[in-house]
Amino acid sequence: ILATGGVEAQTSAYGYGSSPLILTQSELERRLNAGDLDAGRLRNVVLIQCVGSREAPRDYCSRVCCQTTLKHARRLQDLNPDLGIFVFYRDMMSYGFAEAHFTEARRRGVKFIAYTPEAKPRVAPADGRVTVEAHEPVLGREVTIAADLVVLATGVVPRLPAPLAEGFGA
């Protein structure tokens, strides 16, 4: 076994790269830490889980995205208690102590909306906002969310440094 570490997976899904309002989890983290995201001006944030993960060719769970989303939801709510937060998920993987964060997020009003690989959310940037549409299985109907920010949980891919790869003949 050769443990090489990992990096956030790249994506072009959900309009990533077409609008500055569509970020990855690490980009949101950097903006929050740098203080250059005014959460007080946001009305709705959508977080989408399992972007490019848990289906071919990257058919595994990275086991960190759900906890990171819960952390971001809490931090955004701390900065703006009136913020609407919507999490589109396949399965929320919050185990151990992280389960308390999931329970707290639900108690604080974070909306969790399940989706399947066959019926993923649809994201369309326009006019300084991003529209997210999806089937809401509990309501049994389509929902449309006008989001100020969409955050993508792209998962983790292995990082194999070139000198290490060469040393092992790869």
RODO-2510 file (C-alpha; in nm, 4 decimals, decimal comma):
residues 170
     n   res          X          Y          Z
     1     i     0,0000     0,0000     0,0000
     2     l     0,1294     0,3400    -0,0995
     3     a    -0,0524     0,6297     0,0680
     4     t     0,0179     0,9403    -0,1389
     5     g    -0,2379     1,1847    -0,0066
     6     g    -0,5048     1,3557    -0,2060
     7     v    -0,6307     1,6825    -0,3494
     8     e    -0,9732     1,8246    -0,4237
     9     a    -1,1045     1,6791    -0,7505
    10     q    -1,1418     1,9150    -1,0441
    11     t    -1,4811     1,9510    -1,2090
    12     s    -1,6724     2,1195    -1,4869
    13     a    -2,0089     1,9910    -1,3597
    14     y    -2,2964     2,2168    -1,2558
    15     g    -2,1578     2,5105    -1,4516
    16     y    -1,8348     2,5296    -1,2524
    17     g    -1,6079     2,7861    -1,4188
    18     s    -1,8954     2,9696    -1,5873
    19     s    -1,9754     3,1948    -1,2911
    20     p    -1,7871     3,3266    -0,9879
    21     l    -2,0962     3,2297    -0,7853
    22     i    -2,0233     2,8575    -0,8347
    23     l    -1,7395     2,7481    -0,6030
    24     t    -1,5827     2,4314    -0,4726
    25     q    -1,5680     2,3581    -0,1010
    26     s    -1,2015     2,4571    -0,0769
    27     e    -1,2684     2,7869    -0,2563
    28     l    -1,5484     2,8659    -0,0110
    29     e    -1,3164     2,7781     0,2774
    30     r    -1,0457     3,0130     0,1461
    31     r    -1,2935     3,2978     0,0976
    32     l    -1,4400     3,2519     0,4448
    33     n    -1,0946     3,2414     0,6042
    34     a    -0,9760     3,5470     0,4086
    35     g    -1,2885     3,7395     0,5066
    36     d    -1,3701     3,8294     0,1471
    37     l    -1,7162     3,6716     0,1470
    38     d    -1,9906     3,8930     0,2857
    39     a    -2,2313     3,6288     0,4160
    40     g    -2,4606     3,9022     0,5442
    41     r    -2,5513     3,9912     0,1853
    42     l    -2,6447     3,6341     0,0918
    43     r    -3,0051     3,5151     0,0925
    44     n    -2,9727     3,1539    -0,0293
    45     v    -2,6771     2,9183    -0,0594
    46     v    -2,6963     2,5772    -0,2266
    47     l    -2,4423     2,3060    -0,1462
    48     i    -2,4297     2,0029    -0,3777
    49     q    -2,2726     1,6791    -0,2555
    50     c    -2,1053     1,3955    -0,4509
    51     v    -2,0076     1,6074    -0,7533
    52     g    -1,8385     1,3572    -0,9839
    53     s    -1,8135     1,1053    -0,7001
    54     r    -1,9806     0,7733    -0,6289
    55     e    -2,0254     0,6992    -0,9973
    56     a    -1,7903     0,5921    -1,2761
    57     p    -1,5075     0,6615    -1,3123
    58     r    -1,4724     0,7892    -0,9530
    59     d    -1,7090     0,5498    -0,7831
    60     y    -1,6041     0,6028    -0,4227
    61     c    -1,6970     0,8265    -0,1305
    62     s    -1,4214     1,0590    -0,0106
    63     r    -1,5612     1,0529     0,3482
    64     v    -1,4813     1,4197     0,4173
    65     c    -1,7243     1,6192     0,2012
    66     c    -2,0373     1,5783     0,4130
    67     q    -1,8625     1,6894     0,7320
    68     t    -1,7119     1,9847     0,5452
    69     t    -2,0554     2,0835     0,4160
    70     l    -2,2010     2,0668     0,7670
    71     k    -1,9131     2,2831     0,8936
    72     h    -1,9674     2,5377     0,6148
    73     a    -2,3435     2,5474     0,6742
    74     r    -2,2890     2,6186     1,0419
    75     r    -2,0278     2,8857     0,9758
    76     l    -2,2437     3,0584     0,7155
    77     q    -2,5417     3,0527     0,9535
    78     d    -2,3266     3,1974     1,2314
    79     l    -2,2379     3,4851     0,9964
    80     n    -2,5966     3,5245     0,8719
    81     p    -2,8701     3,3574     1,0817
    82     d    -3,1360     3,4481     0,8205
    83     l    -2,9507     3,2694     0,5399
    84     g    -3,1381     2,9958     0,3543
    85     i    -2,9144     2,6917     0,3155
    86     f    -3,0078     2,4001     0,0904
    87     v    -2,7980     2,0819     0,0752
    88     f    -2,8547     1,8456    -0,2178
    89     y    -2,7219     1,5050    -0,1193
    90     r    -2,7110     1,1406    -0,2256
    91     d    -2,6477     1,0128     0,1285
    92     m    -2,5312     1,2254     0,4199
    93     m    -2,2269     1,0468     0,5583
    94     s    -2,2120     1,1930     0,9070
    95     y    -2,0912     0,9339     1,1496
    96     g    -1,9671     0,9453     1,5050
    97     f    -1,9513     1,2951     1,6501
    98     a    -2,0373     1,4443     1,3084
    99     e    -2,3926     1,3144     1,3501
   100     a    -2,4473     1,5851     1,6133
   101     h    -2,3531     1,8485     1,3505
   102     f    -2,6086     1,7010     1,1095
   103     t    -2,8790     1,7077     1,3779
   104     e    -2,7876     2,0656     1,4707
   105     a    -2,7955     2,1784     1,1067
   106     r    -3,1451     2,0351     1,0647
   107     r    -3,2554     2,1981     1,3898
   108     r    -3,1228     2,5332     1,2655
   109     g    -3,3254     2,5080     0,9467
   110     v    -3,0799     2,3776     0,6878
   111     k    -3,2887     2,2070     0,4184
   112     f    -3,1600     1,8684     0,3034
   113     i    -3,2886     1,7505    -0,0351
   114     a    -3,2046     1,4022    -0,1627
   115     y    -3,1247     1,3346    -0,5263
   116     t    -3,0295     1,0325    -0,7343
   117     p    -2,7630     1,0058    -1,0066
   118     e    -3,0482     0,9870    -1,2601
   119     a    -3,2107     1,3076    -1,1321
   120     k    -2,9306     1,5449    -1,0357
   121     p    -2,9937     1,9127    -0,9572
   122     r    -2,9737     2,1454    -1,2570
   123     v    -2,7721     2,4666    -1,2184
   124     a    -2,8028     2,7738    -1,4413
   125     p    -2,6163     3,1002    -1,3724
   126     a    -2,7860     3,4216    -1,4899
   127     d    -2,8117     3,7866    -1,3870
   128     g    -2,5843     3,7770    -1,0812
   129     r    -2,7555     3,4735    -0,9287
   130     v    -2,7715     3,1027    -0,9924
   131     t    -3,0928     2,9077    -1,0356
   132     v    -3,0971     2,5525    -0,9041
   133     e    -3,3819     2,3239    -1,0032
   134     a    -3,4422     1,9692    -0,8847
   135     h    -3,7042     1,7145    -0,7970
   136     e    -3,7841     1,7264    -0,4244
   137     p    -3,8740     1,3672    -0,3300
   138     v    -4,0541     1,4469    -0,0027
   139     l    -4,2788     1,7080    -0,1661
   140     g    -4,2999     1,5013    -0,4839
   141     r    -4,2499     1,8038    -0,7096
   142     e    -3,9912     2,0235    -0,8754
   143     v    -3,8353     2,3019    -0,6696
   144     t    -3,6491     2,6100    -0,7900
   145     i    -3,4008     2,7953    -0,5705
   146     a    -3,2561     3,1359    -0,6583
   147     a    -2,9096     3,1025    -0,5052
   148     d    -2,6514     3,3695    -0,4382
   149     l    -2,3845     3,0999    -0,4151
   150     v    -2,3541     2,7333    -0,5168
   151     v    -2,0865     2,5240    -0,3465
   152     l    -1,9743     2,1934    -0,4990
   153     a    -1,8395     1,9021    -0,2961
   154     t    -1,6125     1,7423    -0,5562
   155     g    -1,4427     1,4862    -0,3349
   156     v    -1,0805     1,3870    -0,3161
   157     v    -0,8580     1,2262    -0,5787
   158     p    -0,5181     1,0654    -0,5174
   159     r    -0,2112     1,2792    -0,5579
   160     l     0,0886     1,0932    -0,6890
   161     p     0,3970     1,3182    -0,6979
   162     a     0,6063     1,2616    -1,0115
   163     p     0,9299     1,1616    -0,8293
   164     l     0,7387     0,9054    -0,6244
   165     a     0,5640     0,7676    -0,9307
   166     e     0,8962     0,7377    -1,1131
   167     g     1,0518     0,5623    -0,8131
   168     f     0,7820     0,2974    -0,8300
   169     g     0,7998     0,2666    -1,2090
   170     a     0,4667     0,4376    -1,2781
***
